[in-house]
Every structure is written in structure tokens, then in C-alpha cells.
Amino acid sequence: MEKTVKDHLVYKIRELGQDELKEFKSKLNTFPVKEGYNRIPWGELEKADVLDVVRKLIGYYKEDYAVEVTVKLLTDINKRDLAERLLKETGTALQRESGSSIVSPKQPIHLGNTS
């Protein structure tokens, strides 16, 4: 059976250590989302496990944008390898539209002020 985008998100985020997951959720809470989307409130993320985080990502952002957000956050927490694999394995519109990976070492991803 073919893996879904949700499956790929779960598998990649599960590879994070406990502290990395905490940092991922913290950055997700302050991530500057595109117009038309809302940030996921900290109250919904604070005690969320990996499955809950993925459900929130897809619920708030739909699949393609959830992958884009996850890739940017993984890159920001120095998990570029996971970000690259997620893009490759999902083959999302993000990658198809740009014709290349958004996590190129020559083009670091900046999330702006996350403090």
C-alpha cells in the first residue's frame, strides 16, 4: 500500500528527538504562515504527540502546505536531511512547481523573527 502524505509527515517527525520535537512545535507556533492560513495555537501543540502535530498540520494547512511548513521547520532546526527526504518522498506541488528542492544548501530558508 502506498504511503500517504500524512504517513510521510509522521515518519519524518517521529525521527526527531524529544528536545527537537519541542523546538519544532515551538517554531511551528510562531511560523509566519501564508495569507489565508492561521497559526496553530500553542495550547493545541504544547502537549501534542507526533500524531497530534501531524493532524494539526494537515487540518490547518492541508497536505501540500503542511509539507512546505514542515520542510522549512525541519531545515530551521538543522534537520535538512529529513527535509530533503520528505520532499523527495512526497513529491509535493512545492517541489514540482519550483523544479528543484527548496532546501538547497545555497539557498537557506529563513523563517524570520521567531522570538
Long-range contacts (C-beta under 8 A, 24 or more apart in sequence): 3-89, 5-58, 5-63, 5-64, 5-66, 5-67, 5-90, 5-92, 6-54, 6-58, 6-63, 8-67, 8-86, 8-89, 8-90, 9-54, 9-57, 9-58, 9-66, 9-67, 9-70, 9-86, 10-50, 10-51, 10-54, 12-70, 12-74, 12-82, 12-85, 12-86, 13-50, 13-53, 13-54, 13-70, 14-50, 15-79, 15-82, 16-77, 16-79, 16-82, 20-77, 20-79, 21-50, 21-53, 23-77, 24-53, 24-73, 24-74, 24-77, 25-53, 27-73, 27-76, 27-77, 27-111, 27-114, 28-53, 28-57, 28-69, 28-73, 30-114, 30-115, 31-69, 31-72, 31-73, 31-111, 31-114, 32-111, 32-112, 33-61, 33-69, 34-65, 37-61, 37-65, 63-92, 64-92, 64-93, 64-94, 67-92, 67-94, 68-92, 68-94, 68-102, 71-102, 71-103, 71-109, 72-102, 72-109, 72-111, 73-111, 75-103, 75-108, 75-109, 76-109, 76-111, 76-114, 80-105
